[in-house]
Amino acid sequence: MVARTQKVAVLLPLAQLLAGAHRQLHGRFAEAFGVVDRLVVEDADRPLAGLGGGEQGEAEAVGVEAAGGGRLGAATEGAGHVEQGEPFAHMVENRDLIDVLLARAEAEGIELTTAAVTDFVSRPDGVDVTFSDGRVVEASLLVAADGARSKLRERAGIATHGWDYDQSGIVVSVGHERDHQGRAEEHFLPAGPFAILPLTGKRSSLVWTEKRSEAARIVALSEDEFHGELEQRFGLHLGEIKALDKPRAFPLGYFVARSFIAERLALVGDAAHVIHPIAGQGLNMGLKDVAALAEVIVDAARLGMDLGQADVLDRYQRWRRFDTMAMGLATNSLNFLFSNQSTLLRTVRDIGLGLVDRAPPLKSLFIRQAAGLSGEVPRLLKGEAL
């Protein structure tokens, strides 16, 4: 990304992204970046049909309905944020999403490289970024989007704080006999949530939380033994089921960087924060980081400011840090409430959910938070160009 003669170098772990699982996509963000018309809808009568179609061979997306069968858009009409007929979320397979984003970046003339960053040196007037192929790039700002184990964050000496949940998320794609009709489900089991997320065709993506030791046992099972464990939890409401790939387990925890910025450096996404997947907000939080940082950079460029100077980066950190901490604590509380066998906590939880369901203003508050529309919302997340 280039503003006048100033450059912003962004480190993305492309190999890791291309090998990733399925993602919930913030539709307005994708629309603002001009990639919605590249996300092809599987059936014209599905909720996502309003986003338009594309050419054969492009990425497919599925609109997600409420677990109760009705669209959350209809349930939240009047909240002013989820329109009638608009799906709650969009599920896009990660490899396809990355493909269309890379194509868009190339069309915009953004220089892309697969070389890794091996070092960087910050100066008062810029940053020198060294790549594994020996090239050195001078930039005004380096953006670290290199994941939870960020090498750039470590290189900058930024510590993290948080805790481990002693849980793992098992991720696997499942084929089923019947159509899911774009319906997402999340079952709260004693070990943690069991989420069924619709993909294109008669397929769904599972995010299945278990205790760390139990998850290790399950993913090590034979194909037939794993099928038995899966069927117990998934059920047969979609007919016969079958795992389409090898299940993988990922450790779950809550970690936040002590600072989202350093000299000439900004952290975004998992490099800045990792939260529990119980609310499905990890990617959306990363998109909000990107949208906020982009807005801060564009505003600074219009004022003729140095894009990497401290007060520009301070604005980004103030914008995102409180929201990140609030979401992290919220997901931590949800995990505590739903991943246990305490009768008292289950009773308190059920009463609380009943009160929220009967209080439209409170329900709207939770929907705004889940949609990333609480607090100061970046323009990109409202579908507006910068």
Secondary structure, 3 states (H helix, E strand, C coil): CEECCEEEEEECCHHHHHCCCEEEECHHHHHHCCCHHHEEECCCCCHHHHHCCCCCCCEEEEEEECCCCCCHHHHCCCCCCCCCCCCCEEEEEHHHHHHHHHHHHHHCCCCCCCCCEEEEEEECCEEEEEECCCCEEEECEEEECCCCCCHHHHHCCCCEEEEEEEEEEEEEEEEECCCCCCECEEEEECCEEEEEEECCCCEEEEEEEEEHHHHHHHHCCCHHHHHHHHHHHHCCCCCCEEECCCCEEEEEEEEEECCCEECCEEECHHHCEECCHHHCCHHHHHHHHHHHHHHHHHHHHHCCCCCCCHHHHHHHHHHHHHHHHHHHHHHHHHHHHHCCCCHHHHHHHHHHHHHHHCCHHHHHHHHHHHCCCCCCCCHHHHCCCC
